[in-house]
Amino acid sequence: MSTPPLARFEITEAEIGRVVTAFYARVRVHPMLGPVFAVHVGDWPEHEAKVARFWAGSILHQPGYDGSPMQAHRRAQNVKPGMFSVWLGLFDQVLMDELPPETAAAWSALAHKIGTSLRAGVVDRETLPGGIPKLR
């Protein structure tokens, strides 16, 4: 029997849930992000639980998340260049408000790594350098 992988950093499921809830409370009232999410999220508690499972899997290596963030963001079709930096900035603010500094920094680093990958797969593949749309 193999030993499960260690968590990327020390954090509890309750802390993950608290961060996700606080983040989406801010997203819902954000002038740029709120309308983008409102089009796709009909059940906020369900969405927050799914995102919390994603983070628990990414940080604590827990099973339970069964989705593809890349596909979800591609299907959204309203995610534009510049939104990821705003999303990450807001997420960083929540992390700093909700967690000890070292935990916030570790989660932020992971979120930025994932955000870079998502941006590359969602919007950068559709744009030329400088954000100019590809017209195919």
Disulfide bonds with the S-S distance in Angstrom:
none
